[in-house]
Amino acid sequence: VAAAALLAALVADGWCLLVPLLGEPSKQPSLQVIPGPEPQLSLGLFRNFLQEEELAAVEALGQDGEAWTSDDRDDELGYAHEVWRLEDILSERHRDLFDKLVRAAWAVDRRLWQNILDFVF
């Protein structure tokens, strides 16, 4: 019940990414694992995963006025980068692509780390 209340509150605040991450994961796409020096540093590779029009759509969303920057990254990271939050407008305008990316996140997590829900806030 507490989890459902938290989910409802977060979805109401625009955290739509939570909805597809709960419940049974979808069928996973084909994934090649590239081992890292430590298990948590391994990578997942999806060959030919995105079509050119999908890449163009995501790139265009990054330039959209509804995309917003986020400073929710750890200050102790060993590198600097900027983050734009696109999940709301991606899920509204390109739902199939949004679902494809969420399925990929589940697939990588299932094969490599099994901790995706540790990062849902």
Backbone as CSV, one residue per row, in Angstrom:
resi,resn,N_x,N_y,N_z,CA_x,CA_y,CA_z,C_x,C_y,C_z
1,VAL,0.833,-1.189,0.000,0.000,0.000,0.000,0.874,1.247,0.000
2,ALA,1.940,1.261,0.818,2.830,2.420,0.853,3.498,2.617,-0.504
3,ALA,3.891,1.520,-1.154,4.528,1.626,-2.468,3.553,2.193,-3.488
4,ALA,2.288,1.769,-3.417,1.282,2.281,-4.344,1.044,3.770,-4.117
5,ALA,1.026,4.200,-2.861,0.845,5.622,-2.549,2.021,6.433,-3.057
6,LEU,3.240,5.907,-2.877,4.427,6.592,-3.368,4.382,6.685,-4.886
7,LEU,4.032,5.598,-5.533,3.937,5.589,-6.982,2.931,6.624,-7.463
8,ALA,1.753,6.671,-6.849,0.728,7.632,-7.250,1.217,9.062,-7.086
9,ALA,1.916,9.341,-5.991,2.429,10.693,-5.754,3.491,11.061,-6.785
10,LEU,4.376,10.146,-7.091,5.437,10.438,-8.046,4.901,10.595,-9.458
11,VAL,3.939,9.765,-9.836,3.353,9.887,-11.164,2.620,11.214,-11.278
12,ALA,1.925,11.625,-10.221,1.227,12.903,-10.234,2.200,14.060,-10.387
13,ASP,3.433,13.894,-9.911,4.452,14.941,-10.030,5.214,14.846,-11.349
14,GLY,4.830,13.955,-12.251,5.451,13.872,-13.555,6.540,12.828,-13.682
15,TRP,6.707,11.959,-12.715,7.725,10.917,-12.798,7.158,9.715,-13.527
16,CYS,6.816,9.895,-14.788,6.164,8.857,-15.573,7.050,7.642,-15.805
17,LEU,8.349,7.792,-15.662,9.258,6.690,-15.906,9.038,5.547,-14.925
18,LEU,8.470,5.812,-13.781,8.243,4.766,-12.791,7.257,3.712,-13.269
19,VAL,6.262,4.113,-13.988,5.195,3.196,-14.349,5.713,1.986,-15.123
20,PRO,6.522,2.165,-16.197,6.980,0.978,-16.912,8.034,0.180,-16.149
21,LEU,8.634,0.726,-15.114,9.665,0.007,-14.384,9.088,-0.912,-13.323
22,LEU,7.824,-0.780,-13.024,7.196,-1.638,-12.030,6.477,-2.777,-12.739
23,GLY,6.376,-3.895,-12.070,5.711,-5.044,-12.671,6.689,-5.922,-13.419
24,GLU,6.171,-6.819,-14.198,6.991,-7.779,-14.925,7.688,-7.103,-16.105
25,PRO,9.015,-7.244,-16.218,9.727,-6.653,-17.350,9.269,-7.251,-18.674
26,SER,9.338,-6.450,-19.730,8.979,-6.907,-21.063,10.057,-7.823,-21.624
27,LYS,9.734,-8.461,-22.746,10.708,-9.316,-23.430,11.957,-8.497,-23.735
28,GLN,13.118,-9.082,-23.481,14.350,-8.335,-23.671,14.876,-8.457,-25.098
29,PRO,15.424,-7.344,-25.625,16.048,-7.413,-26.947,17.379,-8.150,-26.871
30,SER,17.965,-8.460,-28.021,19.245,-9.156,-28.070,20.349,-8.254,-27.514
31,LEU,21.113,-8.780,-26.577,22.109,-7.994,-25.860,23.438,-8.736,-25.826
32,GLN,24.503,-8.044,-26.194,25.862,-8.587,-26.071,26.496,-7.959,-24.841
33,VAL,27.037,-8.778,-23.951,27.690,-8.278,-22.742,29.185,-8.144,-23.003
34,ILE,29.713,-6.968,-22.691,31.146,-6.712,-22.788,31.661,-6.609,-21.359
35,PRO,32.391,-7.627,-20.903,32.832,-7.635,-19.507,33.767,-6.467,-19.201
36,GLY,33.585,-5.893,-18.017,34.472,-4.844,-17.550,35.482,-5.415,-16.575
37,PRO,36.404,-4.591,-16.096,37.401,-5.073,-15.141,36.771,-5.509,-13.821
38,GLU,35.594,-4.978,-13.533,34.798,-5.378,-12.373,33.367,-5.585,-12.872
39,PRO,32.595,-6.468,-12.247,31.242,-6.755,-12.752,30.372,-5.510,-12.940
40,GLN,30.448,-4.554,-12.028,29.603,-3.368,-12.140,30.059,-2.429,-13.258
41,LEU,31.209,-2.711,-13.876,31.714,-1.897,-14.977,31.514,-2.559,-16.337
42,SER,30.776,-3.658,-16.360,30.467,-4.321,-17.627,29.495,-3.463,-18.429
43,LEU,29.495,-3.665,-19.733,28.622,-2.905,-20.627,27.696,-3.846,-21.375
44,GLY,26.558,-3.321,-21.764,25.645,-4.054,-22.625,25.603,-3.372,-23.977
45,LEU,25.681,-4.147,-25.048,25.687,-3.602,-26.401,24.506,-4.155,-27.183
46,PHE,23.700,-3.260,-27.720,22.620,-3.612,-28.631,23.053,-3.147,-30.019
47,ARG,23.375,-4.061,-30.898,23.787,-3.678,-32.252,22.569,-3.249,-33.068
48,ASN,22.741,-2.162,-33.817,21.675,-1.633,-34.682,20.374,-1.435,-33.918
49,PHE,20.489,-0.973,-32.698,19.330,-0.860,-31.820,18.397,0.275,-32.220
50,LEU,18.952,1.444,-32.543,18.133,2.597,-32.901,18.239,2.884,-34.399
51,GLN,17.113,3.212,-34.976,17.067,3.629,-36.374,17.459,5.111,-36.458
52,GLU,17.858,5.549,-37.645,18.273,6.946,-37.801,17.167,7.922,-37.420
53,GLU,15.924,7.602,-37.763,14.820,8.511,-37.427,14.589,8.568,-35.912
54,GLU,14.871,7.476,-35.202,14.764,7.483,-33.742,15.849,8.358,-33.125
55,LEU,17.062,8.253,-33.637,18.148,9.107,-33.161,17.822,10.576,-33.409
56,ALA,17.298,10.881,-34.583,16.936,12.260,-34.911,15.830,12.769,-33.987
57,ALA,14.880,11.910,-33.658,13.788,12.311,-32.768,14.314,12.667,-31.382
58,VAL,15.205,11.838,-30.844,15.767,12.108,-29.518,16.613,13.374,-29.550
59,GLU,17.404,13.541,-30.589,18.234,14.732,-30.716,17.370,15.993,-30.780
60,ALA,16.278,15.931,-31.512,15.374,17.073,-31.601,14.735,17.384,-30.252
61,LEU,14.396,16.357,-29.487,13.804,16.586,-28.165,14.771,17.305,-27.238
62,GLY,16.062,17.038,-27.384,17.058,17.721,-26.565,17.097,19.216,-26.808
63,GLN,16.633,19.640,-27.971,16.591,21.057,-28.313,15.230,21.682,-28.002
64,ASP,14.282,20.859,-27.590,12.913,21.320,-27.336,12.854,22.119,-26.043
65,GLY,12.044,23.125,-26.022,11.889,23.960,-24.821,11.297,23.229,-23.634
66,GLU,10.646,22.087,-23.874,10.078,21.323,-22.762,11.086,20.392,-22.106
67,ALA,12.239,20.196,-22.733,13.313,19.425,-22.094,13.937,20.317,-21.028
68,TRP,14.320,19.739,-19.923,14.904,20.549,-18.852,16.181,19.916,-18.348
69,THR,17.099,20.778,-17.943,18.368,20.273,-17.426,18.176,19.825,-15.992
70,SER,19.024,18.915,-15.597,18.935,18.357,-14.255,20.310,18.399,-13.610
71,ASP,20.338,18.737,-12.339,21.609,18.702,-11.609,21.536,17.670,-10.492
72,ASP,20.905,16.526,-10.801,20.722,15.484,-9.793,21.872,14.472,-9.779
73,ARG,22.981,14.799,-10.410,24.123,13.888,-10.429,25.027,14.136,-9.235
74,ASP,25.703,13.102,-8.813,26.608,13.158,-7.674,27.773,14.095,-7.970
75,ASP,28.038,15.031,-7.072,29.150,15.961,-7.239,30.501,15.262,-7.201
76,GLU,30.537,14.038,-6.698,31.800,13.306,-6.557,32.157,12.486,-7.802
77,LEU,31.352,12.583,-8.867,31.683,11.857,-10.091,33.035,12.338,-10.615
78,GLY,33.764,11.460,-11.231,35.084,11.804,-11.744,35.042,12.485,-13.098
79,TYR,33.892,12.932,-13.529,33.759,13.602,-14.820,32.585,14.578,-14.731
80,ALA,32.565,15.539,-15.630,31.484,16.525,-15.665,30.633,16.284,-16.911
81,HIS,29.344,16.395,-16.763,28.452,16.276,-17.904,27.149,16.986,-17.604
82,GLU,26.429,17.317,-18.661,25.119,17.934,-18.504,24.058,16.887,-18.826
83,VAL,22.946,16.977,-18.133,21.861,16.017,-18.291,20.585,16.775,-18.641
84,TRP,19.896,16.311,-19.667,18.590,16.866,-20.006,17.552,15.791,-19.766
85,ARG,16.491,16.148,-19.079,15.399,15.211,-18.807,14.433,15.245,-19.986
86,LEU,14.315,14.134,-20.661,13.481,14.018,-21.854,12.345,13.021,-21.693
87,GLU,12.331,12.284,-20.573,11.404,11.156,-20.513,9.936,11.556,-20.637
88,ASP,9.555,12.705,-20.104,8.149,13.111,-20.210,7.751,13.382,-21.657
89,ILE,8.539,14.221,-22.345,8.161,14.539,-23.724,8.422,13.364,-24.672
90,LEU,9.405,12.539,-24.366,9.635,11.337,-25.179,8.452,10.389,-25.070
91,SER,7.945,10.184,-23.852,6.811,9.271,-23.681,5.532,9.826,-24.299
92,GLU,5.398,11.153,-24.348,4.206,11.765,-24.949,4.253,11.760,-26.474
93,ARG,5.420,12.050,-27.038,5.520,12.252,-28.482,6.003,11.031,-29.257
94,HIS,6.737,10.163,-28.596,7.308,8.987,-29.270,7.191,7.781,-28.339
95,ARG,5.960,7.400,-28.034,5.723,6.356,-27.041,6.409,5.031,-27.399
96,ASP,6.394,4.658,-28.666,7.044,3.402,-29.060,8.536,3.430,-28.760
97,LEU,9.188,4.541,-29.043,10.614,4.669,-28.769,10.874,4.677,-27.263
98,PHE,10.038,5.376,-26.516,10.160,5.387,-25.056,10.077,3.959,-24.511
99,ASP,9.073,3.206,-24.964,8.904,1.823,-24.505,10.096,0.957,-24.901
100,LYS,10.630,1.175,-26.086,11.799,0.431,-26.549,12.994,0.688,-25.628
101,LEU,13.206,1.926,-25.231,14.322,2.269,-24.350,14.130,1.693,-22.946
102,VAL,12.901,1.692,-22.465,12.640,1.111,-21.144,12.869,-0.393,-21.175
103,ARG,12.416,-1.053,-22.244,12.677,-2.493,-22.374,14.179,-2.771,-22.409
104,ALA,14.932,-1.906,-23.076,16.391,-2.075,-23.128,17.001,-1.904,-21.748
105,ALA,16.517,-0.934,-20.979,17.027,-0.736,-19.613,16.786,-1.985,-18.777
106,TRP,15.593,-2.563,-18.904,15.293,-3.790,-18.172,16.212,-4.928,-18.604
107,ALA,16.449,-5.037,-19.918,17.274,-6.129,-20.435,18.704,-6.037,-19.920
108,VAL,19.273,-4.845,-19.966,20.640,-4.669,-19.466,20.693,-4.972,-17.979
109,ASP,19.755,-4.435,-17.233,19.750,-4.669,-15.785,19.596,-6.155,-15.462
110,ARG,18.713,-6.826,-16.168,18.479,-8.249,-15.907,19.745,-9.065,-16.133
111,ARG,20.492,-8.732,-17.183,21.702,-9.492,-17.514,22.918,-9.095,-16.679
112,LEU,23.026,-7.808,-16.295,24.273,-7.342,-15.694,24.200,-7.026,-14.205
113,TRP,23.197,-6.301,-13.760,23.261,-5.758,-12.400,22.104,-6.154,-11.489
114,GLN,20.915,-6.294,-12.037,19.716,-6.641,-11.261,19.476,-5.682,-10.098
115,ASN,19.596,-4.375,-10.373,19.375,-3.383,-9.315,18.645,-2.137,-9.825
116,ILE,17.917,-2.241,-10.912,17.300,-1.065,-11.522,16.373,-0.325,-10.539
117,LEU,15.665,-1.052,-9.728,14.733,-0.387,-8.805,15.450,0.340,-7.665
118,ASP,16.735,0.080,-7.466,17.504,0.839,-6.468,17.675,2.293,-6.886
119,PHE,17.493,2.587,-8.172,17.732,3.932,-8.676,16.456,4.669,-9.031
120,VAL,15.328,4.121,-8.704,14.050,4.781,-8.938,13.733,5.600,-7.701
121,PHE,13.566,6.869,-7.909,13.270,7.755,-6.762,12.167,8.703,-7.104
